[in-house]
Structures are given as C-alpha cells and as structure tokens.
C-alpha cells in the first residue's frame, strides 16, 4: 500500500512539473512572438516617418498624405492585432 502511494505521489509530482514547465514555455513563446511583432511595427512606423520626410520636397502633398494615412492605419490595425 505504501509503495503504491509513493508511485502515485511521484506521478502527481511529475504531472505538476510538466504542467508548470509547459505553461512557462507557452508564456515565454508568446512573449517572444509579441516582442518580434512590436519590432516589426516599430520598423514600419520608422519607414513611414522616413517616407514622410522624403516627400516633404515633393509638390503634391495630398497624394502623399493619403498614402501615409493608409500606411499609418495599417500600422494601427497591426498594433490592435498584437494586443488582441
């Protein structure tokens, strides 16, 4: 009876350690994915900023502003997808 109880406790401990390690691995993976998505978003925003500075010299600002607004809206949607 005592030997059976020790096996049951060992199995329960093994299951508990597996669940905790599995959960931590999942959390770490999700954090890494979110951080990489935020890096992509930062790169996209910096690209928009550089394009805006380059287009300051152009004559037609309305087309450039519309294009920048579309890209900015895409960045906002991407940010919402990361958070959601």
Order of alpha helices (4+ residues) and beta strands (2+ residues): alpha-alpha
